Amino acid sequence: MNRIALIAFASALAACGTLPNEVVPMRDGTLRAATYVSAATYCQQRGSTARVLGKAPAETGVLFLCEKN
């Protein structure tokens, strides 16, 4: 494999670090999901309701919290 192809392959792997439907905890205690539906589903599975706080940094999804019903 030549050097350029190897760099392109490594870059592609790095971009796939997290799944688009994965929920990620943020430093401030909020959660980030790719979509509103993902956030609602995540909280629903835990017996709570999603409260969307807004767009995530760099518009990479939504920030939200799970609140008990």
C-alpha positions as CSV (number, residue, x, y, z in Angstrom):
1,M,0.0,0.0,0.0
2,N,1.5,3.3,-0.9
3,R,1.9,6.2,1.5
4,I,-1.0,8.3,0.2
5,A,-3.4,5.4,0.3
6,L,-2.4,4.6,3.8
7,I,-2.9,8.2,5.0
8,A,-6.4,8.2,3.3
9,F,-7.3,4.9,5.0
10,A,-6.2,6.1,8.4
11,S,-8.2,9.4,8.0
12,A,-11.3,7.4,7.0
13,L,-11.0,5.2,10.1
14,A,-10.5,8.2,12.4
15,A,-13.7,9.8,11.0
16,C,-15.6,6.7,12.1
17,G,-14.8,7.0,15.8
18,T,-18.4,7.1,17.0
19,L,-21.6,5.7,15.6
20,P,-24.1,8.4,14.4
21,N,-26.8,7.0,16.7
22,E,-24.5,6.8,19.8
23,V,-25.2,9.0,22.8
24,V,-22.1,10.7,24.2
25,P,-21.8,12.3,27.7
26,M,-20.4,15.8,27.6
27,R,-18.1,17.4,30.2
28,D,-20.8,19.6,31.7
29,G,-23.1,16.6,32.4
30,T,-25.3,17.0,29.3
31,L,-25.6,14.3,26.7
32,R,-25.1,14.6,22.9
33,A,-27.1,12.6,20.3
34,A,-27.1,12.8,16.5
35,T,-30.9,13.5,16.3
36,Y,-33.8,14.5,18.5
37,V,-35.3,11.0,17.9
38,S,-32.1,9.4,19.2
39,A,-32.2,11.5,22.3
40,A,-35.9,10.7,22.9
41,T,-35.3,7.0,22.4
42,Y,-32.3,7.0,24.7
43,C,-34.2,8.6,27.5
44,Q,-37.4,6.5,26.9
45,Q,-35.3,3.3,27.3
46,R,-34.3,4.6,30.8
47,G,-37.8,5.5,31.9
48,S,-37.4,9.3,31.5
49,T,-38.2,12.1,29.0
50,A,-35.6,14.0,26.9
51,R,-35.3,17.7,27.4
52,V,-33.5,19.1,24.4
53,L,-31.2,22.0,25.3
54,G,-30.1,23.0,21.8
55,K,-27.6,22.2,19.1
56,A,-24.4,20.5,20.0
57,P,-21.0,22.1,19.4
58,A,-20.2,22.5,15.7
59,E,-23.8,21.4,15.0
60,T,-22.8,17.7,15.5
61,G,-26.3,16.8,16.9
62,V,-28.4,17.9,19.8
63,L,-27.6,18.5,23.5
64,F,-30.1,17.1,25.9
65,L,-30.8,15.8,29.5
66,C,-33.0,13.0,30.6
67,E,-35.6,14.0,33.2
68,K,-37.6,11.6,35.3
69,N,-41.3,11.5,34.5
